[in-house]
Amino acid sequence: MAKEGVDMTEETEYMIDRHAGKEAVNVESPSNAKEMRAVVLAGFGGLNKLRVTKKAMPEPQDGEVKIRVKACGLNFLDLMVRQGNIDNPPKTPLVPGFECCGIVESVAENTQGFEIGDRVMAFMNYNAWAEVVCTPVDFVYKMPDDMTFTEAAAFSLNFVAAYMMLFEVASLQEGMSVLVHSAGGAVGQAVAQLCSTVPNVTVFGIASCFKHTSIKDSVTHLFDRNADYIQEVKKISPDGVDIVLDCLCGENTGKSLSLLKPLGTYILYGASNMVTGETKSFFSFAKSWWQVEKVNPIKLYEENKVIAGFSLLNLLFKQGGCNLVKSAMDKLLSLYEQKKIRPVVDSLWALEEVKEAMQRIHDRGNIGKLILDVEKSPTPLMANDSTETSEAGEEEEEPEGDNDSKERMPFIH
């Protein structure tokens, strides 16, 4: 049995009372169980597969905490999950989302380290995009006092991934050079900030032209993803770079490997080039696979190069890496409290605006992190909520185009 909080914060009590009033209407459960709003993916495919609906509120099991969610992070991986563009996708319907933050509402028996009212952020193995979540304490971290919920939702996945790739996998040290693809994204901006904590690190950023003005101060050198950045980098650093962080895959793999110095490390942590249209495309998958340079181990041996892969979620949920992640999070929170790092937030969206938010990621229009704000009301500029909005992005987009024509909407944070 969970130990329900008698002394909840007034804020949490208000939230519960407010939602309870709404949920008293049209309750479908025969037992009148408490319900919550959640984003549900009905099946793999386009944006029309997403709905905001009512679901039974979960209760914590032994070793878990129940969190009243304030905000959730939205990542490119969520788009790939929606399309079914991942290995061994889970069965649908499901609630997407891998990270959230909020207030601890109850604590199950045999659960230590957290109390009712604690402000926390958490990794989730799906189910994050909901008003209430339950998760084991191994995946939950207390927020610093001055961290906002918006920042917390933008912090966990991106900064931990960036930190572990730079320091645990590639062993970033003073005087090294780093090339990061998608430098304007949430991970790219986290990488740039973490590199600035090490003396004399040179950061080469690759991004679409329309993002350059916003991110030019975060990196040492910035190049257009459509230009011949290989030659531009070599003009500055003829020997190449020490570390390459690649979330694109495809043809960028061979280009990136050609830039590595001896003893350099190439890390693949995504494959966004496989996503072109709104739904999963076998052609895009095949093209991306075909463009990847086939790696000859003997050549790696001769050239003294290292190729690595990194998946934070697999490390957490499949490979028992909780202690490694906790160590990284402790160091990151210390850097945050020293004001050396801070998440870059692109925009805030209501749950009912999840389709529009996901379309923005699909268009590669974001600079920093997109946040689903659970308490935010849909913006009047939007179409109706996710049960009514029309399917967007039907035409195949061209991710490498110069998006100068994109205008930021009034709801951008």
C-alpha positions in Angstrom: 0.0 0.0 0.0 1.3 3.5 -0.8 1.6 6.0 2.0 -0.6 8.7 0.7 0.5 12.2 1.8 -1.6 13.8 4.4 0.6 16.9 4.4 0.9 17.5 0.7 1.9 20.9 -0.5 -1.0 23.3 -1.1 0.0 23.4 -4.8 -0.4 19.6 -5.1 -3.6 19.6 -3.2 -5.0 22.3 -5.5 -4.0 20.3 -8.6 -5.6 17.1 -7.3 -8.9 19.0 -6.4 -9.0 20.7 -9.7 -8.5 17.6 -11.8 -10.8 15.6 -9.6 -13.6 18.0 -10.4 -13.1 17.5 -14.1 -12.8 13.8 -13.8 -16.1 13.3 -12.1 -17.7 13.8 -15.5 -18.0 10.9 -18.0 -16.0 8.4 -16.0 -16.0 5.2 -17.9 -14.4 3.0 -15.2 -17.1 0.9 -13.5 -15.2 1.3 -10.2 -15.0 5.1 -10.6 -11.3 4.9 -10.3 -9.3 8.1 -10.5 -8.4 9.1 -14.0 -5.8 11.4 -15.6 -5.1 12.9 -19.0 -2.4 11.3 -21.1 -1.1 11.3 -24.6 -1.8 8.0 -26.2 -0.2 6.5 -29.4 -2.9 4.3 -30.9 -0.7 2.7 -33.5 2.6 3.4 -35.3 2.3 5.9 -38.1 1.6 9.6 -38.6 0.5 12.4 -36.4 -3.1 11.2 -36.5 -2.1 8.3 -34.3 -1.7 10.6 -31.3 -4.6 11.4 -29.0 -5.1 13.0 -25.6 -7.4 10.8 -23.6 -8.4 9.8 -20.1 -6.6 6.8 -18.5 -6.7 5.2 -15.1 -4.3 6.8 -12.7 -1.4 4.5 -11.7 -0.5 3.7 -8.2 3.1 3.1 -7.0 4.4 -0.4 -6.3 7.2 -1.3 -3.9 10.2 0.8 -4.5 8.3 3.4 -6.6 7.2 6.9 -6.2 4.1 8.5 -7.7 4.7 11.9 -9.4 2.2 14.6 -10.2 3.8 15.6 -13.5 4.4 19.3 -14.3 6.4 19.0 -17.6 7.8 16.4 -20.0 10.6 16.5 -22.5 10.0 15.9 -26.2 12.8 14.3 -28.2 13.5 13.2 -31.7 13.4 9.7 -30.5 9.8 10.1 -29.6 9.1 10.9 -33.3 10.9 7.7 -34.3 8.9 5.7 -31.7 5.7 7.2 -33.2 6.7 5.9 -36.6 7.7 2.5 -35.3 11.2 3.4 -36.6 13.1 1.6 -33.8 14.3 -1.9 -33.0 11.7 -4.0 -31.1 9.0 -1.4 -30.7 6.6 -2.0 -27.9 3.0 -2.9 -28.5 0.4 -0.1 -29.0 -1.6 1.6 -27.7 1.0 3.2 -25.4 1.8 6.4 -23.7 5.0 7.9 -25.2 7.7 9.9 -23.4 11.0 9.1 -21.6 11.5 12.0 -19.2 9.3 14.2 -16.9 9.4 16.2 -13.8 7.0 17.1 -11.1 6.0 16.7 -7.4 6.1 13.5 -5.4 2.5 12.7 -4.5 2.9 9.4 -2.7 5.7 7.0 -1.8 5.2 3.2 -1.8 6.4 0.9 1.0 10.0 -0.1 1.0 10.9 3.2 -0.8 13.6 5.4 0.6 15.2 8.7 -0.3 12.1 10.6 -1.3 9.2 12.3 0.6 5.8 13.6 -0.4 6.2 17.1 -1.8 9.8 16.6 -3.2 10.4 18.3 -6.5 11.9 15.7 -8.8 12.8 14.8 -12.4 12.7 11.2 -13.7 13.6 8.9 -16.5 10.7 6.8 -17.8 10.6 3.6 -19.9 7.7 5.2 -21.8 4.5 6.5 -20.1 6.0 10.0 -19.3 3.4 12.1 -21.2 0.7 12.0 -18.6 -0.5 13.9 -15.6 0.6 11.2 -13.2 3.4 8.6 -13.4 4.9 6.0 -11.2 8.5 4.9 -11.5 11.2 3.1 -9.5 13.4 5.5 -7.3 16.5 4.3 -9.2 15.3 6.6 -12.1 14.3 9.6 -10.0 16.4 12.6 -9.0 15.7 15.6 -6.7 15.7 19.0 -8.5 17.9 21.8 -7.3 15.9 24.5 -5.4 16.4 27.1 -8.1 15.7 24.8 -11.0 12.3 25.4 -12.7 10.1 22.6 -13.9 10.7 23.7 -17.5 14.4 23.4 -17.0 14.1 20.1 -15.3 12.1 18.6 -18.2 14.9 19.8 -20.6 17.7 18.6 -18.4 17.8 14.9 -17.8 18.1 13.0 -21.0 20.1 15.6 -23.0 22.7 16.6 -20.5 23.3 13.1 -19.2 23.7 11.7 -22.7 26.0 14.6 -23.6 28.1 14.2 -20.4 28.5 10.4 -20.8 29.5 10.6 -24.4 32.1 13.3 -23.8 33.6 12.2 -20.5 32.8 8.5 -20.1 33.1 7.3 -23.7 35.4 9.8 -25.4 37.4 10.9 -22.3 37.3 14.7 -23.2 40.4 16.5 -21.9 41.9 19.9 -22.0 42.9 21.1 -25.5 40.8 18.6 -27.4 38.5 19.3 -30.3 34.9 18.2 -30.7 32.6 18.1 -33.8 28.9 17.9 -33.0 26.2 17.5 -35.6 22.8 19.1 -35.0 24.5 21.7 -32.8 21.3 23.7 -32.5 19.4 20.8 -30.9 19.0 20.1 -27.2 21.9 17.6 -27.1 24.0 19.8 -29.3 23.6 22.7 -27.0 24.3 20.5 -23.9 27.5 19.3 -25.6 28.6 22.9 -26.3 28.0 24.0 -22.7 29.8 21.0 -21.2 32.8 21.5 -23.5 33.0 25.1 -22.2 33.7 23.6 -18.7 37.0 22.1 -19.9 39.9 24.6 -20.8 40.8 25.1 -24.4 38.3 22.8 -26.0 37.5 23.7 -29.7 33.9 22.9 -30.7 33.0 22.6 -34.4 29.2 22.9 -34.8 27.2 21.7 -37.8 23.7 23.2 -38.1 21.2 24.6 -40.6 21.9 28.2 -41.6 18.7 29.6 -40.0 20.0 28.6 -36.6 23.4 30.2 -36.8 22.5 33.5 -35.4 21.0 32.0 -32.3 23.8 29.5 -31.5 26.9 31.1 -32.9 28.2 32.1 -29.4 27.9 28.6 -28.1 30.5 27.0 -30.3 34.0 27.9 -31.6 33.3 27.4 -35.3 29.9 27.0 -37.0 29.2 25.5 -40.4 26.2 25.0 -42.6 25.1 21.4 -42.8 24.6 21.8 -46.6 28.1 23.1 -47.2 31.3 21.1 -47.5 32.1 21.2 -43.8 34.8 18.6 -44.2 37.1 21.0 -46.1 36.1 23.9 -43.8 37.1 22.0 -40.7 40.4 20.8 -42.2 41.3 24.4 -43.1 41.2 25.2 -39.4 42.4 21.9 -38.1 44.3 20.0 -40.8 44.8 16.9 -38.6 41.0 16.7 -37.9 39.2 16.4 -34.6 39.4 14.3 -31.5 35.7 13.6 -31.0 32.7 13.4 -33.4 29.2 13.2 -32.0 26.7 12.1 -34.7 23.0 11.8 -34.3 22.3 11.7 -38.1 24.0 8.5 -39.5 23.8 7.9 -43.2 26.3 9.6 -45.4 27.5 11.7 -42.4 29.1 8.6 -40.9 31.8 8.3 -43.6 32.4 12.1 -43.6 32.8 12.1 -39.8 35.2 9.2 -39.7 37.4 10.9 -42.3 37.8 13.9 -39.9 39.0 11.8 -36.9 42.5 12.3 -35.7 44.6 9.2 -34.7 43.1 8.0 -31.3 40.0 10.0 -32.1 36.5 8.7 -31.2 33.4 8.7 -33.3 30.1 8.2 -31.4 26.8 7.5 -33.0 23.8 8.3 -30.8 21.0 8.6 -33.2 19.8 8.1 -36.8 17.6 11.0 -37.7 18.5 10.8 -41.4 16.2 7.8 -41.5 13.2 10.1 -40.9 12.1 12.2 -43.9 8.3 11.8 -44.3 5.7 11.7 -41.6 5.5 7.9 -41.5 8.1 5.2 -41.6 9.8 5.0 -45.0 11.6 1.8 -46.1 13.3 3.9 -48.8 14.7 6.4 -46.3 15.9 3.5 -44.1 17.5 1.7 -47.0 19.1 4.9 -48.2 20.5 5.7 -44.8 21.9 2.2 -44.4 23.4 2.2 -47.9 25.1 5.5 -47.3 26.9 4.3 -44.2 30.5 3.6 -44.9 31.2 -0.1 -44.3 33.8 -0.2 -41.5 36.8 -2.4 -42.0 38.3 -3.4 -38.6 41.7 -3.7 -40.1 41.5 -0.1 -41.3 40.5 1.0 -37.8 43.5 -0.8 -36.4 45.8 0.8 -38.9 44.4 4.4 -38.5 44.1 4.2 -34.7 40.4 5.3 -34.7 37.6 4.4 -32.3 34.0 3.9 -33.3 31.4 3.8 -30.5 27.6 3.8 -30.0 25.6 5.3 -27.2 22.0 4.8 -26.1 21.2 6.3 -22.7 17.8 4.6 -22.4 19.3 1.1 -23.2 22.0 1.8 -20.6 19.3 2.6 -18.0 16.6 0.2 -18.7 18.3 -2.8 -20.3 21.9 -2.8 -19.2 21.7 -1.9 -15.5 23.5 1.4 -15.8 21.6 3.2 -13.0 24.7 3.9 -10.9 26.7 5.2 -13.9 23.8 7.6 -14.7 23.4 8.7 -11.1 27.1 9.5 -10.9 26.8 11.6 -14.1 23.7 13.3 -12.8 25.3 14.2 -9.5 28.2 15.9 -11.4 25.7 17.7 -13.8 23.6 19.0 -11.0 26.8 20.4 -9.4 27.6 22.2 -12.6 24.1 23.5 -12.8 24.3 24.9 -9.2 27.6 26.5 -10.1 25.7 28.2 -13.0 28.1 26.6 -15.6 25.3 24.9 -17.5 21.7 25.6 -18.1 19.2 23.9 -20.5 18.2 25.8 -23.7 14.4 25.6 -24.1 12.9 26.2 -27.5 9.2 26.2 -26.7 6.4 25.1 -24.4 3.3 23.2 -25.6 0.1 21.9 -24.0 -0.5 18.1 -24.1 -3.2 18.9 -26.7 -0.6 20.5 -28.9 1.6 17.4 -29.1 1.0 17.0 -32.8 2.2 20.6 -33.5 5.2 20.1 -31.2 6.2 16.9 -32.9 5.9 18.5 -36.3 8.3 21.2 -35.2 10.9 18.6 -34.3 10.2 16.8 -37.6 10.9 20.1 -39.5 14.2 20.5 -37.5 12.9 23.9 -36.5 13.8 23.8 -32.8 16.7 25.5 -31.1 17.1 23.6 -27.9 14.4 21.6 -26.2 10.6 21.3 -26.7 8.6 20.9 -23.5 5.1 19.5 -23.0 3.7 21.6 -20.2 1.0 19.6 -18.5 -0.8 22.6 -17.0 -0.6 24.8 -20.1 -3.8 25.5 -22.0 -3.8 25.1 -25.7 -2.9 28.3 -27.5 -5.8 29.8 -29.4 -3.6 30.0 -32.5 -3.5 26.3 -32.6 -6.2 24.2 -34.2 -8.4 22.3 -31.7 -6.9 19.8 -29.4 -5.2 16.6 -30.4 -8.5 14.8 -30.8 -9.5 17.2 -33.5 -6.4 18.6 -35.2 -5.8 17.7 -38.8 -2.8 15.6 -39.7 0.2 17.8 -40.4 3.3 17.3 -42.5 1.9 15.0 -45.2 4.5 16.1 -47.7 8.0 14.7 -47.5 10.2 17.4 -45.9 13.7 18.2 -46.8 15.6 18.3 -43.6 18.7 19.8 -45.2 17.0 22.8 -46.6 17.7 26.3 -45.5 14.7 27.1 -43.3 15.0 30.9 -43.3 11.3 31.1 -44.1 10.3 29.4 -40.9 8.6 31.9 -38.5 8.5 31.3 -34.8 5.0 31.1 -33.4 3.8 33.2 -30.5 3.9 30.3 -28.1 7.7 29.9 -28.4 9.2 30.4 -25.0 
